[in-house]
Amino acid sequence: MSTSVAIDQAARPTHQRHVLAGILLLVVFFSYIDRVNVSILVVDPEFLDYFGITGQAVQKGLLMTLFLIAYGVGNVVLAPIGDFLGPRKAMSLSVVMWGISLIIGGLAPTFMLMLFSRVILGLGEGLHFPMQSKYIKEWFRPDERGKANAVWQTGMAIAPAVAMPLFTAIIHLTGWRSSFFILAAAGLVPLAAIWFFTADKPRDHKRINQLEIDHIEAGLAAERAKAAAVPADANDTLWSKFKSFAKDYQFWLLVVYYVVHTSVIWGSMTWVPSYLKEARGFSWAAMGALAALPWILGVVTKIISGVLCDMMGRRAPVILFAMVGVGIGIYFAANASDNMTAAIFLAFGVGSIGLGGPAAWTLMQDIVPSRGISTAAGIMNGLGNGFSSLAPVAIGFLITATGSYAGGLYYLVGCAVVGGIATLILTIKGR
């Protein structure tokens, strides 16, 4: 019996690339939970009173903005480490950096040290994110990448959907400091998954069989042939990796879109809980549930995005649909007279951004040669999050200047218009 089972298993390909996609989802889930806790903290009276920032919208926004600046720098400066260390070691190092930052945050006696912990978190997560694309490029055929990207990107929506009500309860019951220590301990889960259950390339993995390797490599053969047609730098330096995609204007249009994409994410993630509680008057419990709603919808839109990308063989139209949904939803949320109607429109608008994430990263992996993936991913994510770091503070400034949250929401509508123009060009160009 055991012999026949072994023969049957040998005749079938393993599914380690699917396991990898699940691990990448797990890692990004924990990385986003680490970021989201501050969105609830800026509504917690005890946290605000302790640091003396009650009623100070700009200082609240600074907690997310400094994180995003460091995150952007980390993506650009630290991402090339992945091309030299490999994604497994680089991603593990990033998780260790998260843990250190969270312990500092939990112990922070001053607002300045809290801001410092946010900078360390940003640098650590800046190293992590490009490694997601490095793994996908090495482990998945082009015709499977849309769904693979959708799988791990759902973690970006599941995390806030879970974290908003979870941390609302934790902070309410045990205080704000405990949330940091809980997150630091939880970081051991993704660290173990990366170190013990992933490998940089399929052939390096101990649990994969030859049939799955053949399946992956057959799908990558066409890409290798295209890459062979482009002369590679003999030294394969950082500069040569950059040159492999730097002259492609479509890559830079995608970067423009991604600035918008991340601006919508971080702007809404920072201010949606405050908007629901302070502008719309929802209770603490209702705020936690309604703040999760856009991200629950985001799980659905990310899955739809991955399916559409692989089914259509195109990415840009999916991103364009995302921008239309964001603009319409947030505009009507800002102008709705009924509080619940506003919350529903806001969920639709913010949730629509989920269509853009998997499509954008799949498109980047289409455009950029394999040797430049970590560098390109770092630049795209770094510039996107670096410029989007203005969003939380800009929204806070507009709220203060206009005396209304509607002014802040219009900032996000304007972002959707800019992103729509960039992706319309890519759509016309056949992407």
C-alpha positions as CSV (number, residue, x, y, z in Angstrom):
1,M,0.0,0.0,0.0
2,S,2.7,2.5,1.0
3,T,4.6,1.7,-2.3
4,S,1.6,2.4,-4.4
5,V,0.8,5.6,-2.5
6,A,4.5,6.7,-3.0
7,I,4.2,6.0,-6.8
8,D,0.9,7.8,-7.0
9,Q,2.4,10.9,-5.3
10,A,5.5,10.8,-7.5
11,A,3.2,10.8,-10.6
12,R,1.6,14.0,-9.5
13,P,3.1,17.4,-9.1
14,T,3.5,18.8,-5.7
15,H,1.8,22.2,-4.8
16,Q,4.6,24.0,-3.1
17,R,4.0,27.2,-5.1
18,H,0.5,27.3,-3.7
19,V,1.8,26.8,-0.2
20,L,4.2,29.7,-0.9
21,A,1.3,31.9,-2.0
22,G,-0.4,31.1,1.3
23,I,2.8,32.0,3.3
24,L,3.1,35.3,1.4
25,L,-0.5,36.0,2.4
26,L,0.3,35.2,6.0
27,V,3.4,37.5,6.0
28,V,1.6,40.4,4.4
29,F,-1.3,39.9,6.8
30,F,0.9,40.4,9.8
31,S,2.8,43.3,8.2
32,Y,-0.5,45.2,7.6
33,I,-1.8,44.4,11.1
34,D,1.4,46.1,12.5
35,R,0.5,49.2,10.6
36,V,-3.2,49.3,11.2
37,N,-3.1,49.5,15.0
38,V,-2.2,53.2,14.9
39,S,-5.5,53.9,13.1
40,I,-7.3,52.8,16.2
41,L,-4.9,54.4,18.6
42,V,-5.6,57.8,17.2
43,V,-9.2,57.4,18.3
44,D,-8.2,56.1,21.8
45,P,-8.6,58.9,24.4
46,E,-6.0,57.3,26.7
47,F,-3.3,57.1,24.0
48,L,-4.0,60.7,22.8
49,D,-4.0,62.1,26.3
50,Y,-0.8,60.3,27.3
51,F,1.1,61.9,24.4
52,G,-0.7,65.2,24.5
53,I,-2.1,65.1,20.9
54,T,-5.8,65.2,21.6
55,G,-7.5,67.3,18.9
56,Q,-4.3,67.7,16.9
57,A,-5.1,66.3,13.5
58,V,-1.7,67.0,12.0
59,Q,0.2,65.1,14.8
60,K,-2.2,62.2,14.4
61,G,-1.4,62.1,10.7
62,L,2.3,62.3,11.4
63,L,2.2,58.8,13.0
64,M,1.3,57.3,9.6
65,T,3.2,59.8,7.5
66,L,6.6,59.2,9.2
67,F,6.1,55.5,8.8
68,L,5.3,55.9,5.1
69,I,8.4,58.1,4.5
70,A,10.6,55.5,6.1
71,Y,8.7,52.7,4.3
72,G,9.3,54.5,0.9
73,V,13.0,55.0,1.7
74,G,13.3,51.4,2.8
75,N,11.7,50.1,-0.4
76,V,14.1,52.0,-2.6
77,V,17.3,51.7,-0.6
78,L,16.9,48.3,1.0
79,A,15.1,46.4,-1.8
80,P,18.3,45.6,-3.8
81,I,19.3,43.5,-0.7
82,G,16.8,40.9,-2.0
83,D,18.7,40.6,-5.3
84,F,21.9,39.7,-3.3
85,L,20.7,37.9,-0.2
86,G,17.7,36.3,-1.8
87,P,14.1,36.8,-0.7
88,R,14.1,34.3,2.1
89,K,16.9,35.9,4.2
90,A,15.9,39.4,3.3
91,M,12.2,38.8,4.3
92,S,13.3,37.2,7.6
93,L,15.5,40.1,8.4
94,S,12.6,42.5,7.8
95,V,10.3,40.6,10.2
96,V,13.0,40.8,13.0
97,M,13.0,44.6,12.4
98,W,9.2,44.8,12.8
99,G,9.5,43.0,16.2
100,I,12.1,45.5,17.5
101,S,10.0,48.5,16.4
102,L,6.9,47.1,18.1
103,I,8.7,46.5,21.4
104,I,10.0,50.1,21.3
105,G,6.5,51.4,20.5
106,G,5.0,49.5,23.4
107,L,7.6,50.9,25.9
108,A,7.7,54.4,24.4
109,P,7.5,57.1,27.2
110,T,7.4,60.0,24.8
111,F,5.7,60.9,21.5
112,M,9.2,61.3,19.9
113,L,10.1,57.8,20.7
114,M,6.8,56.6,19.4
115,L,7.5,58.3,16.1
116,F,11.0,56.7,16.1
117,S,9.4,53.3,16.4
118,R,7.2,54.1,13.4
119,V,10.4,54.9,11.4
120,I,12.0,51.6,12.3
121,L,8.8,49.7,11.4
122,G,8.7,51.6,8.0
123,L,12.3,50.6,7.2
124,G,11.7,47.0,8.1
125,E,8.5,46.7,6.1
126,G,10.2,48.6,3.2
127,L,12.7,45.7,3.0
128,H,9.9,43.1,3.1
129,F,7.4,44.2,0.4
130,P,9.5,43.9,-2.7
131,M,10.4,40.3,-1.7
132,Q,6.8,39.4,-2.3
133,S,7.2,40.1,-6.0
134,K,10.6,38.5,-6.1
135,Y,9.0,35.2,-4.9
136,I,6.1,35.5,-7.3
137,K,8.4,36.1,-10.3
138,E,10.6,33.1,-9.5
139,W,7.8,30.6,-8.5
140,F,4.9,31.3,-10.8
141,R,4.3,31.2,-14.5
142,P,3.0,34.3,-16.2
143,D,-0.4,32.8,-16.7
144,E,-0.7,32.0,-13.0
145,R,0.6,35.3,-11.5
146,G,-2.7,37.2,-11.5
147,K,-4.3,34.7,-9.1
148,A,-1.0,34.3,-7.1
149,N,-0.7,38.0,-6.6
150,A,-4.4,38.2,-5.7
151,V,-3.9,35.5,-3.0
152,W,-1.2,37.3,-1.1
153,Q,-2.7,40.7,-1.7
154,T,-5.9,39.6,0.0
155,G,-3.8,39.7,3.2
156,M,-3.7,43.5,2.7
157,A,-7.4,43.7,3.0
158,I,-8.0,40.8,5.5
159,A,-5.6,42.5,8.0
160,P,-7.5,45.8,8.5
161,A,-10.8,43.9,8.3
162,V,-9.7,41.8,11.2
163,A,-7.6,44.4,13.0
164,M,-10.1,47.2,13.2
165,P,-12.6,45.4,15.4
166,L,-9.9,43.3,17.1
167,F,-7.7,46.2,18.2
168,T,-10.8,48.2,19.1
169,A,-11.6,45.4,21.6
170,I,-8.0,44.9,22.8
171,I,-7.3,48.5,23.4
172,H,-10.6,49.0,25.1
173,L,-10.1,46.0,27.4
174,T,-6.3,46.0,28.1
175,G,-5.0,49.4,27.1
176,W,-3.0,50.6,24.1
177,R,0.5,49.4,25.2
178,S,-0.5,45.7,25.2
179,S,-1.4,45.9,21.5
180,F,2.2,46.5,20.6
181,F,3.5,43.5,22.6
182,I,0.8,41.2,21.2
183,L,1.9,42.1,17.7
184,A,5.6,41.6,18.5
185,A,4.9,38.1,19.8
186,A,2.6,37.3,16.8
187,G,5.5,38.2,14.4
188,L,7.2,34.9,15.3
189,V,4.5,33.1,13.2
190,P,5.5,34.6,9.8
191,L,9.2,34.5,10.7
192,A,9.0,30.7,11.2
193,A,6.9,30.2,8.1
194,I,9.4,32.1,5.9
195,W,12.5,30.5,7.4
196,F,11.4,26.8,7.5
197,F,8.9,26.5,4.6
198,T,10.1,28.7,1.7
199,A,13.1,28.8,-0.6
200,D,14.4,31.4,-3.0
201,K,13.8,29.3,-6.1
202,P,11.8,26.1,-6.8
203,R,14.9,24.0,-7.3
204,D,16.1,25.0,-3.8
205,H,13.0,23.7,-2.0
206,K,13.3,20.4,-0.2
207,R,9.6,19.5,-0.5
208,I,9.0,20.1,-4.2
209,N,9.1,17.3,-6.8
210,Q,10.4,17.4,-10.4
211,L,6.9,17.5,-11.9
212,E,6.1,20.8,-10.3
213,I,9.5,22.2,-11.2
214,D,8.9,21.2,-14.8
215,H,5.5,22.9,-14.7
216,I,6.9,26.1,-13.4
217,E,10.0,26.2,-15.7
218,A,8.0,25.4,-18.8
219,G,5.9,28.4,-18.2
220,L,8.9,30.6,-17.5
221,A,10.7,29.5,-20.7
222,A,9.0,32.2,-22.9
223,E,10.1,34.9,-20.5
224,R,13.6,33.6,-20.4
225,A,13.7,33.7,-24.2
226,K,12.5,37.3,-24.2
227,A,15.1,38.2,-21.6
228,A,17.8,36.5,-23.6
229,A,17.0,38.9,-26.5
230,V,17.9,41.8,-24.3
231,P,21.7,42.1,-23.7
232,A,22.5,41.7,-20.1
233,D,25.3,43.5,-18.3
234,A,28.1,41.1,-17.7
235,N,28.6,42.4,-14.2
236,D,24.9,42.3,-13.4
237,T,25.2,45.4,-11.2
238,L,22.5,47.4,-9.5
239,W,22.8,50.0,-12.3
240,S,22.3,47.3,-14.9
241,K,19.2,46.0,-13.1
242,F,17.8,49.6,-13.1
243,K,18.6,50.1,-16.7
244,S,16.6,46.9,-17.6
245,F,13.3,48.8,-17.1
246,A,14.2,52.5,-16.5
247,K,13.5,53.6,-20.1
248,D,10.1,52.0,-20.3
249,Y,7.6,54.9,-19.8
250,Q,4.8,52.4,-19.1
251,F,6.6,51.4,-15.9
252,W,6.6,55.0,-14.8
253,L,2.9,55.4,-15.6
254,L,2.4,52.4,-13.4
255,V,4.4,54.2,-10.6
256,V,2.1,57.2,-10.9
257,Y,-0.9,55.0,-10.5
258,Y,0.7,53.3,-7.5
259,V,1.3,56.7,-5.8
260,V,-2.5,57.2,-6.1
261,H,-3.2,53.6,-5.0
262,T,-1.2,53.9,-1.8
263,S,-2.5,57.4,-1.1
264,V,-6.1,56.1,-1.1
265,I,-5.1,53.1,1.2
266,W,-3.1,55.1,3.7
267,G,-5.3,58.1,3.7
268,S,-8.4,56.0,4.3
269,M,-6.7,53.6,6.7
270,T,-5.6,56.6,8.9
271,W,-8.8,58.6,8.8
272,V,-11.8,56.3,8.2
273,P,-12.1,55.3,11.9
274,S,-11.9,59.0,13.0
275,Y,-14.4,60.0,10.3
276,L,-16.9,57.4,11.3
277,K,-16.7,58.2,15.0
278,E,-16.2,62.0,15.0
279,A,-17.9,63.2,11.8
280,R,-20.7,60.6,11.6
281,G,-21.2,60.0,15.3
282,F,-21.0,56.2,15.4
283,S,-20.4,54.5,18.7
284,W,-17.0,52.9,19.5
285,A,-18.3,49.4,18.7
286,A,-20.1,50.5,15.5
287,M,-17.0,52.4,14.4
288,G,-14.9,49.2,14.7
289,A,-17.3,47.2,12.6
290,L,-17.9,49.8,9.9
291,A,-14.2,50.6,9.7
292,A,-13.6,47.0,8.8
293,L,-16.3,47.0,6.0
294,P,-14.1,48.5,3.2
295,W,-11.4,45.9,3.8
296,I,-13.9,43.0,3.8
297,L,-15.1,44.2,0.4
298,G,-11.4,44.6,-0.5
299,V,-10.9,40.9,-0.1
300,V,-13.6,40.2,-2.7
301,T,-12.3,42.8,-5.1
302,K,-8.7,41.5,-4.9
303,I,-9.9,38.0,-5.7
304,I,-12.0,39.3,-8.7
305,S,-8.9,41.3,-9.8
306,G,-6.7,38.2,-10.0
307,V,-9.3,36.2,-11.8
308,L,-9.9,38.9,-14.4
309,C,-6.2,39.5,-15.0
310,D,-5.6,35.9,-15.9
311,M,-8.8,35.5,-17.8
312,M,-8.4,38.7,-19.9
313,G,-4.7,38.5,-20.2
314,R,-4.7,42.3,-19.5
315,R,-4.2,44.3,-16.4
316,A,-4.7,48.0,-17.0
317,P,-8.6,47.9,-17.6
318,V,-9.0,46.3,-14.2
319,I,-7.0,49.1,-12.6
320,L,-9.1,51.7,-14.4
321,F,-12.3,50.1,-13.0
322,A,-10.7,50.5,-9.6
323,M,-10.2,54.2,-10.0
324,V,-13.7,54.8,-11.2
325,G,-15.1,52.9,-8.2
326,V,-12.9,54.8,-5.7
327,G,-13.8,58.2,-7.1
328,I,-17.6,57.6,-7.3
329,G,-17.8,55.9,-3.9
330,I,-15.8,58.4,-1.9
331,Y,-17.5,61.4,-3.6
332,F,-20.9,60.2,-2.6
333,A,-19.8,59.3,0.9
334,A,-18.6,62.9,1.4
335,N,-22.0,64.3,0.3
336,A,-24.4,61.8,1.8
337,S,-26.7,63.3,4.4
338,D,-27.5,59.9,6.1
339,N,-24.7,58.5,8.2
340,M,-25.2,54.9,7.3
341,T,-25.5,55.7,3.6
342,A,-22.2,57.6,3.9
343,A,-20.6,54.6,5.6
344,I,-21.8,52.2,2.8
345,F,-20.6,54.5,0.0
346,L,-17.2,54.9,1.8
347,A,-16.9,51.1,2.0
348,F,-17.7,50.8,-1.7
349,G,-15.2,53.5,-2.7
350,V,-12.3,52.3,-0.5
351,G,-13.1,48.6,-1.2
352,S,-12.8,49.3,-4.9
353,I,-9.1,50.0,-4.6
354,G,-8.7,46.2,-4.1
355,L,-9.2,45.7,-7.9
356,G,-6.0,47.7,-8.5
357,G,-3.5,45.9,-6.3
358,P,-3.1,42.4,-7.8
359,A,-3.5,43.9,-11.3
360,A,-0.8,46.5,-10.7
361,W,1.8,44.1,-9.4
362,T,1.0,41.6,-12.1
363,L,1.5,44.3,-14.7
364,M,4.9,45.3,-13.1
365,Q,6.0,41.7,-13.3
366,D,5.0,41.7,-17.0
367,I,6.9,44.8,-17.8
368,V,10.2,44.2,-15.8
369,P,12.8,41.6,-16.6
370,S,13.5,39.0,-13.9
371,R,16.9,40.4,-13.0
372,G,15.4,43.8,-12.1
373,I,12.3,42.7,-10.2
374,S,13.5,43.4,-6.7
375,T,14.8,46.8,-7.7
376,A,11.7,47.7,-9.7
377,A,9.4,46.6,-7.0
378,G,11.4,48.6,-4.5
379,I,11.2,51.7,-6.6
380,M,7.5,51.3,-7.4
381,N,6.5,50.6,-3.8
382,G,9.0,53.0,-2.4
383,L,8.0,56.0,-4.5
384,G,4.3,55.0,-4.2
385,N,4.4,55.0,-0.4
386,G,7.0,57.8,-0.2
387,F,4.7,60.3,-2.0
388,S,1.6,58.8,-0.4
389,S,3.1,59.6,3.0
390,L,1.7,63.1,2.3
391,A,-1.9,61.8,2.3
392,P,-2.5,61.4,6.0
393,V,-1.0,64.8,6.9
394,A,-2.6,66.5,3.9
395,I,-6.0,65.1,4.8
396,G,-5.5,66.2,8.4
397,F,-4.6,69.7,7.2
398,L,-7.6,69.9,5.0
399,I,-9.9,68.7,7.8
400,T,-8.5,71.4,10.0
401,A,-8.5,74.1,7.3
402,T,-12.1,73.5,6.1
403,G,-13.5,72.4,9.5
404,S,-15.0,69.3,7.7
405,Y,-14.0,65.8,6.9
406,A,-15.5,66.3,3.4
407,G,-12.4,68.4,2.5
408,G,-10.2,65.4,3.4
409,L,-12.3,63.0,1.4
410,Y,-12.1,65.2,-1.7
411,Y,-8.3,64.8,-1.6
412,L,-8.9,61.0,-2.2
413,V,-11.3,61.8,-5.0
414,G,-8.7,63.9,-6.7
415,C,-6.2,61.1,-6.4
416,A,-8.6,58.8,-8.2
417,V,-8.8,61.2,-11.1
418,V,-5.0,61.3,-11.5
419,G,-4.8,57.5,-11.3
420,G,-7.6,57.1,-13.8
421,I,-5.7,59.2,-16.3
422,A,-2.5,57.2,-15.9
423,T,-4.3,53.9,-16.3
424,L,-6.4,55.0,-19.2
425,I,-3.2,55.6,-21.1
426,L,-2.0,52.1,-20.2
427,T,-5.3,50.7,-21.3
428,I,-5.2,52.4,-24.6
429,K,-1.6,51.0,-25.1
430,G,-3.0,47.5,-24.8
431,R,-1.8,46.7,-21.3
